[in-house]
Amino acid sequence: MLVAFGRELRSAGMAVGSGDITTYCAAAGLLDPTDLVDLYWAGRGTLVTRRDQVGTYDRVFRSFFLGADNPLTELLKITPSGSAQARAVLQIPATEESGEELGDQAMLGLMASDAEALRHKSFSACTDEELAAVRRIMARIRLTPPRRQTRRTAPAAHGTRPDLRRTVREAMRMHGEPAELYWRRRKVKLRPLILILDVSGSMADYSRHLLQFAYSAKRAASKVEVFCFGTRLTRITRALDHRRPDDALGLAARTVFDWEGGTRIGACLDHFVKEWGRRGLCRGGIVVICSDGLDRGDPVVLAAAMERLARLSYRVVWMNPHKGDNANFRPTTLGMMVVAPHIDMLLSGHDLRSLEELAALLPALR
């Protein structure tokens, strides 16, 4: 029951993880779980992390334990004096496996159907409730970061190169008798992944979801750098290090001062190449630029910056939401026509499915 209550809080927009629910269950076990007041304060002390969440927590608590149309809703006062009334209205049913299984199946089926319906719907056409559902689904995306083979080798059960030193050493231990042949293979390490997100006014319908995708990528691997740009470039990698997504995205939004402003793609990419690219940040890495290509700057600067960026990085992937599902998409804006010769892959970023395609494509970019 307490786990189901945590799910309701999560559906209402609160960042409640499995660890928080475990702490809530432990706190309720130390108190009286048949007392509604004890359940309230146990959850208030373990599940609420910010003052602005108190109203949401109270609303979900009353709706979950009493029901929205229950006449005792107004009589319930969350104070110690309401303990006697709480015992009268709260009844904990016995465990029924069939009911819980049916509830879990219904919830999983609902989540699967909603996810399938929202995968192909553009972010700009979604309602506020659908956008919240998309963000919750996107938070569950597990990215596999790209990897590459290094020049160094390591012992392996099977490989392409014989490990002569280890083979001879084992033969000497056997007094010169032939020993087993050992092998080595090249080590594998993570490639740097650099996400450069356009947060200008023309990308307002997509920037929030691209930022959520960047947070998921940052949580999946350590070698991920995230930048935002409008009229200037801002590094938000450290802002996305927070464990709670809402805190991380909120700090990132406060860090970027030119949110939903103008666009100077060429100047921002040139600044990235000079300040970060030349220092080796994108050496052997994959650079993913999310922008619609609407640039107000000098196209000569944009062309020069993209040419240097393509030489410094391993792959350059450009995500343009205007591409959509059109397989025959041809860039019509001046900015996209300038960068087209310097990018390795043009993808879309207008819906959840396109972001899942990028997540599935990253491991193949070796």
SULFENQUI-V203716 format. One record per residue. RES is the residue in three letters. SS is DSSP state (helix for helix, strand for strand, loop for the rest). PHI is phi in radians with two decimals (* if undefined). Layout:
BEGIN
RES | SS | PHI
RES | SS | PHI
END
This chain:
BEGIN
MET | loop | *
LEU | helix | -1.19
VAL | helix | -1.14
ALA | helix | -1.12
PHE | helix | -1.13
GLY | helix | -1.11
ARG | helix | -1.15
GLU | helix | -1.11
LEU | helix | -1.11
ARG | helix | -1.15
SER | helix | -1.16
ALA | loop | -1.41
GLY | loop | 1.89
MET | loop | -1.43
ALA | loop | -1.47
VAL | loop | -2.00
GLY | loop | -1.70
SER | helix | -1.13
GLY | helix | -1.15
ASP | helix | -1.13
ILE | helix | -1.17
THR | helix | -1.09
THR | helix | -1.12
TYR | helix | -1.11
CYS | helix | -1.11
ALA | helix | -1.15
ALA | helix | -1.17
ALA | helix | -1.15
GLY | helix | -1.18
LEU | helix | -1.34
LEU | loop | -1.77
ASP | loop | -1.76
PRO | loop | -1.20
THR | loop | -1.57
ASP | loop | -1.77
LEU | helix | -1.12
VAL | helix | -1.17
ASP | helix | -1.11
LEU | helix | -1.12
TYR | helix | -1.11
TRP | helix | -1.28
ALA | helix | -1.12
GLY | helix | -1.28
ARG | helix | -1.11
GLY | helix | -1.48
THR | helix | -2.00
LEU | loop | -1.81
VAL | loop | -1.66
THR | loop | -1.96
ARG | loop | -2.34
ARG | helix | -1.13
ASP | helix | -1.27
GLN | helix | -1.57
VAL | helix | -1.11
GLY | helix | -1.09
THR | helix | -1.12
TYR | helix | -1.11
ASP | helix | -1.09
ARG | helix | -1.12
VAL | helix | -1.18
PHE | helix | -1.10
ARG | helix | -1.16
SER | helix | -1.18
PHE | helix | -1.37
PHE | helix | -1.61
LEU | loop | -2.02
GLY | loop | 1.57
ALA | loop | -1.16
ASP | loop | -1.78
ASN | loop | -1.34
PRO | loop | -1.16
LEU | loop | -1.48
THR | loop | -1.05
GLU | loop | -1.26
LEU | loop | -1.38
LEU | loop | -1.35
LYS | loop | -2.00
ILE | loop | -1.37
THR | loop | -2.44
PRO | helix | -1.03
SER | helix | -1.23
GLY | helix | -1.57
SER | helix | -1.13
ALA | helix | -1.13
GLN | helix | -1.12
ALA | helix | -1.11
ARG | helix | -1.11
ALA | helix | -1.32
VAL | helix | -1.63
LEU | loop | -1.68
GLN | loop | -2.26
ILE | loop | -1.61
PRO | loop | -1.27
ALA | loop | -1.21
THR | loop | -1.19
GLU | loop | -2.17
GLU | helix | -1.12
SER | helix | -1.14
GLY | helix | -1.16
GLU | helix | -1.16
GLU | helix | -1.11
LEU | helix | -1.12
GLY | helix | -1.13
ASP | helix | -1.13
GLN | helix | -1.13
ALA | helix | -1.14
MET | helix | -1.16
LEU | helix | -1.14
GLY | helix | -1.14
LEU | helix | -1.13
MET | helix | -1.10
ALA | helix | -1.14
SER | helix | -1.17
ASP | helix | -1.11
ALA | helix | -1.11
GLU | helix | -1.18
ALA | helix | -1.25
LEU | helix | -1.51
ARG | helix | -1.10
HIS | loop | -1.83
LYS | loop | -1.78
SER | loop | -1.13
PHE | helix | -1.05
SER | helix | -1.22
ALA | helix | -1.75
CYS | loop | -1.47
THR | loop | -1.38
ASP | helix | -1.10
GLU | helix | -1.15
GLU | helix | -1.19
LEU | helix | -1.14
ALA | helix | -1.12
ALA | helix | -1.17
VAL | helix | -1.10
ARG | helix | -1.13
ARG | helix | -1.18
ILE | helix | -1.20
MET | helix | -1.13
ALA | loop | -1.14
ARG | loop | -1.60
ILE | loop | -1.20
ARG | loop | -1.88
LEU | loop | -1.60
THR | loop | -1.82
PRO | loop | -1.16
PRO | loop | -1.18
ARG | strand | -2.29
ARG | strand | -2.52
GLN | strand | -1.50
THR | strand | -1.67
ARG | strand | -1.36
ARG | strand | -1.34
THR | strand | -2.09
ALA | strand | -2.46
PRO | strand | -1.04
ALA | strand | -2.61
ALA | loop | -1.18
HIS | loop | -2.41
GLY | loop | -2.86
THR | loop | -1.89
ARG | strand | -2.09
PRO | strand | -1.30
ASP | loop | -1.56
LEU | helix | -1.15
ARG | helix | -1.09
ARG | helix | -1.21
THR | helix | -1.13
VAL | helix | -1.15
ARG | helix | -1.10
GLU | helix | -1.19
ALA | helix | -1.16
MET | helix | -1.17
ARG | helix | -1.15
MET | loop | -1.64
HIS | loop | 1.04
GLY | loop | 1.51
GLU | loop | -1.22
PRO | loop | -1.03
ALA | loop | -1.92
GLU | loop | -1.20
LEU | loop | -1.47
TYR | loop | -1.78
TRP | strand | -2.22
ARG | strand | -2.36
ARG | strand | -2.50
ARG | strand | -1.24
LYS | strand | -1.25
VAL | strand | -2.09
LYS | strand | -2.33
LEU | strand | -1.27
ARG | loop | -1.46
PRO | loop | -1.12
LEU | strand | -2.08
ILE | strand | -2.04
LEU | strand | -1.88
ILE | strand | -2.06
LEU | strand | -1.88
ASP | strand | -1.50
VAL | loop | -2.02
SER | loop | -1.31
GLY | helix | -1.12
SER | helix | -1.25
MET | helix | -1.88
ALA | helix | -1.09
ASP | helix | -1.32
TYR | helix | -2.14
SER | helix | -1.10
ARG | helix | -1.07
HIS | helix | -1.35
LEU | helix | -1.15
LEU | helix | -1.19
GLN | helix | -1.12
PHE | helix | -1.13
ALA | helix | -1.11
TYR | helix | -1.11
SER | helix | -1.11
ALA | helix | -1.17
LYS | helix | -1.17
ARG | helix | -1.28
ALA | helix | -1.41
ALA | loop | -2.56
SER | loop | -1.46
LYS | loop | -1.56
VAL | strand | -2.23
GLU | strand | -2.01
VAL | strand | -2.19
PHE | strand | -2.24
CYS | strand | -2.14
PHE | strand | -2.57
GLY | loop | -2.39
THR | loop | -1.68
ARG | loop | -2.62
LEU | strand | -1.61
THR | strand | -2.35
ARG | strand | -1.57
ILE | loop | -2.13
THR | loop | -1.05
ARG | helix | -1.20
ALA | helix | -1.15
LEU | helix | -1.54
ASP | helix | -1.40
HIS | loop | -1.19
ARG | loop | -1.25
ARG | loop | -1.50
PRO | helix | -1.05
ASP | helix | -1.09
ASP | helix | -1.15
ALA | helix | -1.14
LEU | helix | -1.21
GLY | helix | -1.14
LEU | helix | -1.16
ALA | helix | -1.12
ALA | helix | -1.15
ARG | helix | -1.31
THR | helix | -1.29
VAL | loop | -1.47
PHE | loop | -1.52
ASP | loop | -1.81
TRP | loop | -1.16
GLU | loop | 0.99
GLY | loop | -1.91
GLY | loop | -1.40
THR | loop | -2.37
ARG | loop | -2.35
ILE | helix | -1.14
GLY | helix | -1.08
ALA | helix | -1.14
CYS | helix | -1.21
LEU | helix | -1.19
ASP | helix | -1.13
HIS | helix | -1.12
PHE | helix | -1.12
VAL | helix | -1.13
LYS | helix | -1.28
GLU | helix | -1.57
TRP | loop | -2.18
GLY | helix | -1.13
ARG | helix | -1.23
ARG | helix | -1.45
GLY | loop | 1.68
LEU | loop | -1.11
CYS | loop | -1.86
ARG | loop | -1.22
GLY | loop | 1.25
GLY | loop | -1.79
ILE | strand | -1.94
VAL | strand | -1.80
VAL | strand | -1.97
ILE | strand | -1.88
CYS | strand | -1.92
SER | loop | -2.83
ASP | loop | -1.56
GLY | loop | 1.43
LEU | loop | -1.44
ASP | loop | -1.99
ARG | loop | -1.74
GLY | loop | -1.60
ASP | loop | -1.36
PRO | helix | -1.13
VAL | helix | -1.14
VAL | helix | -1.13
LEU | helix | -1.12
ALA | helix | -1.13
ALA | helix | -1.16
ALA | helix | -1.15
MET | helix | -1.20
GLU | helix | -1.13
ARG | helix | -1.18
LEU | helix | -1.14
ALA | helix | -1.15
ARG | helix | -1.30
LEU | helix | -1.39
SER | loop | -1.73
TYR | loop | -1.44
ARG | strand | -2.46
VAL | strand | -2.10
VAL | strand | -1.95
TRP | strand | -1.98
MET | strand | -1.93
ASN | loop | -2.08
PRO | helix | -1.06
HIS | helix | -1.24
LYS | helix | -1.17
GLY | loop | 1.03
ASP | loop | -1.72
ASN | loop | -1.42
ALA | loop | -1.24
ASN | loop | -1.78
PHE | loop | -1.13
ARG | loop | -2.17
PRO | loop | -1.12
THR | loop | -2.00
THR | loop | -1.38
LEU | helix | -1.11
GLY | helix | -1.09
MET | helix | -1.19
MET | helix | -1.18
VAL | helix | -1.27
VAL | helix | -1.49
ALA | helix | -0.96
PRO | helix | -1.20
HIS | helix | -1.91
ILE | loop | -1.87
ASP | loop | -1.59
MET | strand | -2.71
LEU | strand | -2.00
LEU | strand | -2.11
SER | loop | -1.79
GLY | loop | -2.59
HIS | loop | -1.61
ASP | loop | -2.55
LEU | helix | -1.18
ARG | helix | -1.10
SER | helix | -1.15
LEU | helix | -1.23
GLU | helix | -1.16
GLU | helix | -1.14
LEU | helix | -1.12
ALA | helix | -1.09
ALA | helix | -1.32
LEU | helix | -1.42
LEU | helix | -1.01
PRO | loop | -1.11
ALA | loop | -1.41
LEU | loop | -1.48
ARG | loop | -1.60
END
